Amino acid sequence: MDDWRIFRGQEKPHDRIDDLPDPPSWRDYSQKARRGERYRPSEEEIKMVNAALYLRRPLLITGKPGTGKSSLAHAVARELKLGPVLVWPINTRSTLQEGLYRYDAVGRLQAASLAQKQTGTPKPTQSRSTKAQTPDIGQFLRLGPLGTALLPGKRPRVLLIDEIDKSDIDLPNDLLHVFEEGEFEIPELVRLGQEAKGVKVRPADEGEPVSIPGGRVRSTAFPIVFLTSNGEREFPPAFLRRCLQLRINAPDEQRLMAIVKAHLGEEVLAEAAPLITRFLNAPKSEVLATDQLLNAVYMVTRLKEKGGDQKNVIDSLLKNLRSAS
C-alpha cells in the first residue's frame, strides 16, 4: 500500500498536502520559542553549565554532530528565563567584527546621495544643511550576536557560537580580549563624539534599538557563552585556558529512550526499541546522529498508520553520515 505518499509523481494536481500529519516537534516552526524544552541533559552537562555560570567563563562543548551541543544552550536559556538564544554560526570567513557589529557604509552613502538628489544639490553657502541631509548612522549599524550579548543588562544573555572549529585560525585568539574585558567600541560612533548620544543601534535580535554612549559597549552581566565544536581542529592553549570544556558523548540506551519519549511520547517506545537497538549496535566506523533516530521513529509510527513500506524508508534515514554513497 502507498497511502502514506503525499507526492506520487504521476497524478494530476491534488489536495493531498492537507493529509500531512502534524510535523515532528523538532521541525515545528510554531514552537521555536519552546526550543530546548525537550532536551534532557546529562549529569555531567548540568555540572559544567553550573560551573560556567559561577565562573563567568565560556563553555566549549565538543561532540559528534547530532549529540545535542546546540540544544543545551537553548535548554539553559529557557529554564533560566534569559530570552531567545543569540546564535552566531561560524564559517571560514567569520571575523570578530562580524560578531560584534556591522556598518553598511555603502548603504549610507547611497542613501545620502538619494537624499541630495531629492532636495537638489546644495550650494557651498548651504553646507550646514548638508549635515541635516546625511542619513542617521544608526540606520546603517547593527550589532552582531556577540555585540548584542555584551549589551548592559540585569540578566545575562545566552550566546551560542556554533561550530567554532570551522573558523579561521585567528578567530579564537581574537575572541580572547573580548571574553576577558567584556567590552568593545564602535569607532564609527566614537568619531561622532557628543553627536553619538542620540544615535540608536539595532541589536541582532528583535529587541528595540539601543543607545551606545561614547560608542563603547560595556557588559554588566557577562553573557553565558556556549561554543560548539565537532572536534575537527585543536585550539591554542591560551584559548582553552579561558574556557571550561565539556565533551558530550553519544547517548546510551536509557538516554535515547528518554529523548524519544520527550519528543514523540511514551506510546511510541515499544516501536522505537528495535530502532534504538539498531542505532546502538551500528559499527563504530559509521556515524549516526540522534536526530536520524528521531526521524526514523517518527516515520515508523506514521507509516504503520498508512500502511507504507517501512524498511526502505528506515534504511535511508539511518544511513551512515560518513559516506554519501
BELZI-V47251 format. One line per field, one symbol per residue. phi: phi as a letter, one per 40 degrees, with the letter a starting at -180 (. if undefined). psi: psi as a letter, one per 40 degrees, with the letter a starting at -180 (. if undefined). burial: + if it has 24 or more other ideal C-beta (glycine too) atoms within 12 Angstrom, else -. Layout:
phi = ???
psi = ???
burial = ???
This chain:
phi = .bcccccbgaccdabcdccccdccdcbcccbdcbcgcccbcccccccccccccccfbcbcbbicdgcgccccccccccccfbgcccbbcbbcbcbccdccabbcccccccccccccccbgcccdcbdccccccccdcccbbaccdcccccccacbcccbbccgccccdcccdcccdcccccgaabbdccdccgccccccbbcccccccdbcbdggbcbcbbdccbbbbacgcacbcdcccccbcbbbccccccccccccccccbgcccccccdcccccccccdcccbbbdccccdccdcdccccccgcccccccdccbcdccbcc
psi = ifeehdheeeiiiifedeehiiiideehdeedeehedehgiiddddddddddddefiihhhiiiheeedddddddddddefeaihhhghiaeehidddddiihgddddddddddddddeihiidefddddddehihddeehhiidddddeiiidiiihhhghfdeeiideddddeddddddfiiihdddddebdeedehhhhidaeiiiiigheehhhhehhihhhhihefeiiiidddddeiihhhhihiadddddddddddeideeddddddddddddeiideihiiddddddddddddddddefihddddddddfiheehe.
burial = ---+-------------------+++--------++-+++++--+--++--++---++++++++++++++++++++++---+++++++-+---+-++++++++--------+---------------------+++++-++++++++++++----++++++++++++---++-++--++--+++++-++--+---+--+-+++++----+-+--+++-+--++++++++++---+---+--+++++-+-++---++++++++++---++-++--++-+++------+++++++++++++++++------+--++--++-------
